[in-house]
């Protein structure tokens, strides 16, 4: 197709494309469309396929012109983007035409559209980048805490002999809120509420106040809440709560011995085997988390040093994706989630606004990584992928064959390749920027804010 194209860069990684299609192409497309109408049109008084062209033009003139314009635009798009890569529209950015062109088969056809493209970012300056690497060692205390958690997960819950409430006991209570007159406030009653004392996982946070109470004992508790309490319905309030202890239970922890290790996993023969394996897994988890924190710090600094805007359609697609994921978590549809959020006094728009900042940072980080991989021509060889299989197998306690079977899925294989490219990129960059020792952190603190 004979045409002329002109690209003009706009703000926020948008592009304006003006296309001029030569007169001969316009005339040919019109004749082809008209011939198609002649072939299929059915008009009373004429046999199918024998309706005169002038009759069709009088009856369907506007439709014939509109179809011709549509055909020309589609064909010109196919022609332009067959080889064009730099100014290709994003998959979720539908080209918009502000004004429809008019068809005149004696003239060229010109139309203009605008759409979003992948941001053009060139990252060359790494000066001033300083990545601090947290210093983490898995201590004996960390291992002991993990073993305690395993004991608790495998513990049996039994009735407490003296039935006196203490911290970490599992209690069942009935409670209600009392008014100033000492009577129960209607609707505040709750029966058979179970929680662990000290967890704070109860509406009125009465953990400390019920310590020392016994089974079947009833107590009226008056509690004042600080003005800055996290619960706005309690902040600055004084509440009177009537509590009855219905049951007091404790966790009967299994002994830390070889039998316990074998019960946890048949691959362990002794407790020492299990401890060694747990510590190895904790060290691996810590290493991965430190690596993640390093990479996040690097990208945050690169985003700050390389200013660019996110295309509006890209940000909207990300926010829409997060909304759909939230709906899946609630096991509902995005439309029903909208109604649920509205019923709680919030709006979808307000929530999307809250997500915007983090979404923009994540997208900018992703774009910088993609641009660096492209600009540095980073690729991975089949041998490097084989090495990746072996590493995954060793860390996961699997065979290489089992790992390969998992990555037979094309999407999973593509993810593995992308991950390998990113790892090569980070290895290169850390040779070019300053990496210094960060603060010492405990294993627990390392994962404190992980969501």
N, C-alpha and C positions, 0 to 999 in steps of 0.2 A: 504494500500500500504506500502510495506517495503522499507524504505529509511533512510538516515542519513542527517541531516541538520546542518549547521554551520553559525551563524550570526557573522559578524564583523562590528563594528562601524566605520564609516568614518566621515570626517568633514561635517559641516553644516547639522547635523541630517540626514545623509545618512547612509544606511546599505548595506553591501555586503552579499549576501546569496549564499552559496555553497551547492548544493544538490547532493547527490549520491544515485541513485536508484539501488536496487539490481538486479543481472543478471536475476533471475527468472521472475521479473516484466517486464524487458526489452523484454525477449523472449516471454512472454505471450502477451504483447502489440503488438509486431510485428506480431505474428500469428493472432491476432484479426483483425489487419489492413489488412493483406493479405487476410484473409477470406472475408472481406468486399469487397475487390477488385474483388475476384473470383465471388461473388454474383452479382455484378453490371456491371462488365466489358463486353464490346461488341467488339469482335475482329473477323474480317472476317475469315470464316472457322471453327468457333467454336460456339456452341450453348451458349446462355446467361446462365451463372452460371456453365458452364462446361469447362472453359478455364483452362488448366493446370497451377499450381502454378509457375513452372519454366519458362513458357512462359511469365506470367505476370511479374515475377521478372526481366527477360531480358528487357522487354519493358517499365515497369514502376518502375524499381528498386529505382531510386532516389526519386520519388514521394512517394512510399510506406515508405521509410525510413524517409522522411521529415514529413509525416503524423503521423508516429509512434512517432517521437520525440515530435511533437506538442501535441499529446495525452498524452504522459508521463509527459510533463511539466505542462499541464493543470491539470491533475489528481494530480500531486504532490503538485501544488499550493493549490488546494482545500483541500488536506489532511493537509498541513502545517498550513494554515490559518483558518482551521475549529475551532481551539482552541487558536492559537497564537494571542495575542493582543498587546503585547509590541512592536513587530517588524512588525506590519501590515503596508503595503504601504499606503500612503496618497491616497485619492480617485483620485486626479489629478496627481499622480506620477506613470507613467507607468514604470514597471520594464524594465531595459535595459540590454541586453545581448551583451557583447563586442565580444564574439566569440561563434559561433554556435557549439554545441557538435556533435561529429561523432558517428553514430550508429554502434555498433558491438554486435550482439545478443549473443555473447559468453562472453561478459564482462559487467561490471556495466556501467551505464550511469551517467556522472557527468557534471553538468552545473553550471555556476555562473551568477548571476544577481545583479544589484545594483539599489536602489530606495530610495526615501525619506520617512522618518517616522516622526511622531509627536515628536517635541523636548522634551527631558527629562529634566525637570526643577524642582528642589526642592527648594522651598522658605521657609527658616526657620529663617533667620536673619532679624529682623525688627529694630535692633538698629540703632539709628541715624535718623530714619524716623520722620520727623516733618511736619505734615499737617496743613497748615494755613487756617482757615475758614473765608472767607470774611464776614464782618459785614454790613448787608444791611437792611435798614428800608424804607418802602414805605412811602414817605413824602406827605404832602399836595400838594407840587409843582409837584411831580411825578403824582399824581392823576389829577391835573389840566392840565398837559401836555397831559395826555391820553384823557381827555375829549375834549381838543382842537383838537386832532387828529380825534376824532369821529365827531366833528363839521365839520372839513374840509372834511371828507369823505362824509358827508351828505349835504355839501354846494352846492348851485346853483352858476354857473358861469354866471355873468352878465356884460354888458358893463359898463366901468367906466365913471362916469358923466363928469369929467373934462379932461379925456383922457390923463393925464400926467403920465408918467411911474414912478413908485416907487417900492421899494423893496416888494417882495411877490406878485406883480401883475403878471397876466398871459398875455404875449405879443405874438403877431404874427408879425414876421418881414420878410422882404426880405433882403438878404445881398449878397455881393460878395467881393472878394479880388482884390485890385488894384495893378498894377505894378508900377515901378518907374516912368513911363511916365504918370501915372494917369489914364490909361485905365484899364478896367475890364480884369482880367486874365481869359481866356477861361476855362470853366469847373468849375469855382469856384462859379457860381451863385446858389442861393438857394431861393426858393419862399415859402411863407406861413409856415415858421418854427416857431413852438410854444414851449415856455418854460416859466418856472417861474423865475422871476428876483430874483437873489440871490442864485439860486441853482447851478450855474456854469455849467449847463447841455447844453452848447452850445460850438461849436468847438473852437471859439476864446476867450471864457471867457470874454465877453464884458458886463457883468451885470452892473458894476459900471458906465461904459461909456454911457449907454443909459438911466440911471436914469435922469429924468427931461425932456426928449424928449416928444413930443406930437404926437398924431395920425397923420399920413400922412407926418410927418417931416422926412427929409433925412439928414444924417450926415456922414461925412468922419472921421473915427477914426484911429489915429495912436497909436499903442500899442507896447511897448517893453516888451519882456518876459525874465524872469530870466534864467540864464544859467542852473539852476537845476530844471526847470519846468518839471512837470511830463510827459508832452507830448514832446517826443524827436523831433517832427517836428516843435515845437514852441520854444524849449529851445534856448535861446540866440539870437532869431530872433526879427526883427522889422517888424510888419505887418500893412498894411493900409487897412481898411475894410470900405466899404460903406454900411450903414444900413438905411432902411426905415421902420418906424413903421406903420404897417397895422391895428393893433387892440390892444386895451388895455382893459383888463377885470379884474375883482376882484371876489373873492369868497364871496358870500353872506351867512355868517354863520348863522345857525339857533340859536335861543335863547336857553340858557341852562335852561330848565324848565321841568315841568312834562310832557307836550305834547311831547317834544323832547325825553324824556325817553321812553314814550309809543311808539313813532315812531320807536325807535331803537329796541325794543323788547316788545312784548305784555305782557311778564311776569312782566314787571315793571309797578307799579301804580304811583310812584312818582320819582322825580329826586334823592331823598335820597336813594330809593331802588336801583337805578342803580349805584350810587356812592359806596354804600356798597358792591354790587356784583363785581364791577370793582376792588375795592381795594382788595377784597378777592382773586380774580383771579390773580392780580398782585403779591400779597404775595405768592400765591401758585407757580407762575412762578419763582419768586425770590428764593424760597426754593429749587425748582428743579434745578435751575441753580447753586446755591451754592453747592448743593450736587454733581452735575456733576463736578464742579471745584475741589472739595475736592477729589473725586475719581480719577480724572485725575492727580492731584498732587501726590496722593499716588502711582498710577501706574507708573508715570514717575520716582519716586524715587526707586521703586522696580525693574524697568527695568535697571536702572543705577547700582544698587547693585548686580544684578544677570545677569551676562553677558552670552549670548548664541547667536548662529547664527540662522537665519531664513532659512529653507529649500528653495532651489532655486525654486522648483516647486510651493511651497506655495506662495512665493512672486510674481511669474509670474502669478499665478491664480488671485491674488488680483489685480494686475495691469491690467490684461485683463478684469476683472470685472468692474473696474473703467472706462476703455475705452468704454465698452458696455453701461454703465450708461450715459456717456457723449454723446454717439451717440443717446440714447433715448431722452435726453434733447433737442438735436438738431433735433429730429424726423427724424433720418436717420439711415442707417446701419453702423456698424463699418468700413466696407470697404469704404463706401462713405465718412465717416468722415475722414479717412486717406487722401483721395484726397482733401477734403476741407482744412485740416490743411496744406497740402503741397502747396496748391494754395496761402495760406496766408504767405508763406515764412518760415513756421516751419516744423518740422518733428514729426512723432509719437514717434520715438526713443527719441528725445530730451524731449518731454513732459513726457514720462514714466520715464525718468531719473530724472526729477524734482519731480515726485511723489514718487520716491523710498524711500527717507528718512522718510517721513510721514507715508508711507505704512508700513515700517519696524517697526516703533514705535507702530503703531496701532496693528499690528499682535503680537508683543511681549507682549503688554498689554493684548491682548485677550488670549494668551497662558498662561500667568501667572495666570489670573483669572481662566481659565479652570483647570490648574494644582492644584491650591489651593482648588477649589471646590472638585476635585477628592481626593486630599490627606486628606482633612478634612471630607470627607464623608458627605458633605452637601446635604441635601434633603429637600423637602417640603411635608407637609401632606395635605390631602384633606381639612382639617379645615383651614389651612393657605391659601389655594387657595380661599376658600370661603370668608375669611377675605379680600383678595386682591380684589375680585369682589366687595365687599361692599365699599371698599376704592375708587375704580375707579368710582363706581356709585355716591358716594357722591361728589367727586371732579368734575365729569363731568356733574352733574345735571341730571343723568339718573336713571332708576330703575335697581335693581340688575338683573332682568329678561332680560332687554335690553343688559346689559353687558355680561351676560352668552350666549345670542344668538350670539353676536359678536365672542365669543371665542369657538363657536361650531366647527369652522374650526380647524382641527388638527394642522396646522402650527401656527396659532395664539395662540392656547392653549399651544403649546410647547414654544413659545416665552414668554408667561406669566410665565410659570414654570421656565424657565431659568432666567428671570428677578428676580423672587422671590428668587431663589438660590443666585444670585449675591448680592441682598440686605442683605440676611442673612450673606453672607461672609463679606461684608463691615462692618456690625454691629459688627461682631467678631473682625475684624482687628482693628477697631477704639478703642477697649478696650485694645489693645496691643501696640499701637503706641501713640506718643505724638500729640495731636490736640490742637493747640493754636489759639487765636483770630488773624485774619488777619486784613488788612486795612479796614477802613470804605469806603464803595462804595455807590454811588447813584444807583438807579434802572436803569437809563439810561446807566451808565458806565458798569454796570454788564453785559449788553447785547451788548455792543459796538462792540465787535469783534466776535460775534456769526455769523457763516455762515450757 
